[in-house]
Amino acid sequence: MDERLHSRFDPARAAIFTILAVLAILFLLPTVGVLLSSVKEQRDIATGDLWNLPSSLYLGNFIDVLSNPSVHQYFVNTLIVTVPATIASTALGSLAGYVFAKMPFRGSNVLFLIVVSGMFFPPQVILIPLFRLFNFFGLIDTLWPIFLVHTALGIPICTLLMRNFFSTVPTALREAAIMEGASELRVLLMVVLPLSLPALAVLATLQFTWIWNDFLWPLVFTQSDDERTIMVGIVNLTGQYSVAWGVQGALSIVASLPTLLVFLFFQRYFIKGMTMGAVKG
């Protein structure tokens, strides 16, 4: 029996498992630090007592967060940006992906590559031109620039994923619907999209998470506290004399709940969509 166990032991597999375990621990350490700081008083954190388990849970940080009117405004602003931008980028990406997958035309492959190349464009390169453009139209310190930028930046990944997914839908279904008198838009809405729920779930989850957690664009385009989103609002929460680490930790936990709920809601479609995208030939 010992010989059989020894023969099954794979050093390479054990090394990979060890490396992955170490990386997982390192990845989770910041999260553990945030959780510990959220249930400790400010004086405990200031004295360096962060990584020790608290003798008693201090919920005052969560009470301060949930009763803060500014935090309520942060959440409202983030929802105003995230939900429409997610819907807009997903809808536009679906339309473009359908055209590239089912209605190819001369030069469509080149145009597809140009659209998808936007995924690899560093956002920092266009930061100053966009700031000047939105400033010219008087949109700085509003939520419009954040919505427009996230919609535009989300189109490439949405187009790529939906085009690949639409390519797996049998063309015979589209031809049969057209022969029955359906328009291309009706074919997309009534035939193709219902079959594409896994891909749409992946897009909705990814887009919602990316936009909700974005820090760069709200930091650049907003100035007043009334227009800030939740991620910028976390940084701006301060105590009377120092940074309110406990309150920031509590707000970080609360701010992560919407993305977690979205993932749990779309989980079965998300896993299926990612798997189908991975095995596509």
GIZI-V377121 format. One record per helix or strand of 3 or more residues. SS is the DSSP state (2 for helix, 1 for strand). FROM is the first residue (numbers start at 1). TO is the last residue. If there is no record, write none. Layout:
BEGIN
ss->SS from->FROM to->TO
ss->SS from->FROM to->TO
END
This chain:
BEGIN
ss->2 from->2 to->8
ss->2 from->11 to->38
ss->2 from->42 to->46
ss->2 from->60 to->66
ss->2 from->69 to->102
ss->2 from->108 to->120
ss->2 from->123 to->136
ss->2 from->144 to->167
ss->2 from->171 to->179
ss->2 from->184 to->212
ss->2 from->216 to->221
ss->2 from->225 to->227
ss->2 from->230 to->236
ss->2 from->245 to->265
ss->2 from->267 to->279
END
